[in-house]
Amino acid sequence: MPESLPTPADPSNFLTQETVSAGKCSVLVVSFPPGRPADGKSLTPLTSGISADFPFHVLLDLDSVDQVQGPFFGELLKLMKLLRGNGGSLKLCQIRQAIHDVLRVTRMERLFEVFPNRAAALASYSPPDDSPVVVDDKADDGAGGASRDGPRG
């Protein structure tokens, strides 16, 4: 995996982004400036910067978002499909109650992993410490074939 994520096509027009190491992957954390409603064009700079050959993991921090316009949800779905199709993921955090209610009423909440805060969302990228050890009897490397990463190929 590369040292850092490639930079999406200039989301600096109003999105704030930072790359954070979480577990064994890098996560692009994207936030909005205070007072600006999220509309259909909000995520366009981000989606246009994602290439098919790199699996992004994106955490969308909605703490500053007070209002969401309908087209934003369409762009959110588009971003989620693009990321998942490339082996990445999209998680949401710090959603205000009014926005969470819209997700619930439209039944979109079941499509997204939503976390109460950034720390909880980033922790979800790390495997639990008690992850099972998988034994691969076919591997004979002197270590007994035990691996925390699953079967060897």
C-alpha positions in Angstrom: 0.0 0.0 0.0 1.3 3.5 -0.8 2.7 5.7 2.0 -0.2 8.1 1.6 -3.4 8.5 -0.4 -3.4 10.3 -3.7 -4.9 13.7 -3.4 -8.4 14.0 -4.9 -8.9 16.6 -7.5 -8.7 19.8 -5.3 -11.4 19.4 -2.7 -9.8 22.5 -1.1 -12.5 24.7 -2.6 -14.3 24.1 0.7 -13.7 20.6 1.9 -11.0 20.0 4.5 -9.0 16.8 4.2 -6.4 15.0 6.1 -4.9 11.5 5.8 -4.8 9.5 9.0 -3.3 6.1 9.6 -5.9 3.7 11.1 -4.9 0.1 11.7 -3.3 -1.2 8.6 -4.8 1.3 6.2 -4.8 5.0 5.5 -8.1 6.9 5.8 -8.9 10.2 4.1 -10.9 12.2 6.6 -13.0 14.8 4.9 -14.9 17.6 6.7 -17.0 20.6 5.8 -16.5 24.2 6.8 -19.0 25.5 9.4 -22.2 27.1 8.1 -22.1 25.8 4.6 -24.9 23.4 3.6 -24.0 20.2 2.0 -25.5 20.1 -1.5 -25.3 18.0 -4.7 -21.9 19.5 -5.6 -20.3 19.2 -2.2 -18.7 15.8 -2.9 -18.0 16.2 -6.6 -14.3 17.3 -6.1 -13.8 14.2 -4.0 -15.5 11.7 -6.3 -13.7 13.0 -9.3 -10.3 12.5 -7.7 -10.8 8.8 -6.9 -9.2 6.5 -9.4 -10.2 3.0 -10.1 -6.8 1.6 -9.3 -6.6 2.8 -5.7 -8.9 1.6 -2.8 -9.8 4.6 -0.8 -11.1 4.5 2.7 -13.0 7.8 3.4 -14.4 9.0 6.6 -16.9 11.9 6.1 -17.0 14.0 9.2 -20.3 15.9 9.2 -19.9 17.7 12.5 -20.1 21.1 10.8 -23.0 20.3 8.6 -26.3 21.8 9.8 -28.3 21.5 6.5 -28.3 18.9 3.8 -30.0 19.4 0.4 -31.6 16.4 -1.3 -29.0 16.0 -4.1 -26.3 15.5 -1.5 -27.7 12.1 -0.6 -27.4 11.1 -4.3 -23.8 12.2 -4.4 -23.2 10.3 -1.1 -24.5 7.1 -2.7 -22.4 7.7 -5.8 -19.3 8.1 -3.6 -20.1 5.0 -1.6 -20.6 2.9 -4.7 -17.4 4.2 -6.3 -15.3 3.5 -3.2 -16.8 0.0 -2.6 -16.4 -0.9 -6.2 -12.7 -0.2 -5.9 -12.2 -2.1 -2.6 -12.5 1.0 -0.4 -15.1 2.1 2.1 -17.1 5.1 3.2 -18.0 5.8 6.8 -19.8 8.7 8.4 -19.3 10.3 11.8 -20.7 13.1 13.9 -24.0 13.4 12.1 -26.5 15.9 13.6 -29.8 14.5 14.7 -31.8 16.1 11.9 -29.6 14.6 9.2 -29.6 11.2 10.9 -33.4 11.4 10.9 -33.4 11.9 7.2 -31.2 8.9 6.7 -33.5 6.8 8.9 -36.7 8.0 7.2 -35.3 7.3 3.8 -33.9 4.0 5.0 -30.4 5.0 3.9 -29.0 4.6 7.4 -28.6 0.9 6.7 -26.3 1.6 3.8 -23.7 3.5 5.8 -21.6 2.8 8.8 -22.3 5.8 11.1 -20.2 6.6 14.2 -20.8 9.0 17.0 -17.3 10.6 16.7 -14.1 10.5 14.7 -12.2 8.4 17.2 -14.8 5.6 17.1 -14.9 5.7 13.3 -11.1 5.5 13.0 -10.9 2.7 15.5 -13.3 0.6 13.4 -10.6 0.3 10.7 -8.4 -1.6 13.1 -8.9 -5.4 13.6 -9.6 -6.4 17.1 -6.6 -7.6 19.2 -8.3 -10.9 19.8 -8.7 -11.7 16.1 -8.5 -15.4 15.5 -5.3 -17.1 14.4 -5.8 -19.1 11.2 -3.8 -22.2 10.8 -2.9 -23.2 7.3 -1.7 -26.8 7.3 -0.5 -26.5 3.7 2.2 -23.9 4.6 5.3 -25.4 6.0 7.6 -22.5 6.7 8.8 -23.7 10.1 6.3 -21.4 11.9 3.6 -24.0 11.9 1.6 -22.1 9.3 -0.1 -19.8 12.0 -1.0 -16.4 10.7 -3.1 -13.5 12.1 -3.6 -12.4 8.5 -5.4 -15.5 7.3 -4.3 -18.3 5.0 -1.2 -17.9 3.0 -1.3 -18.3 -0.7 
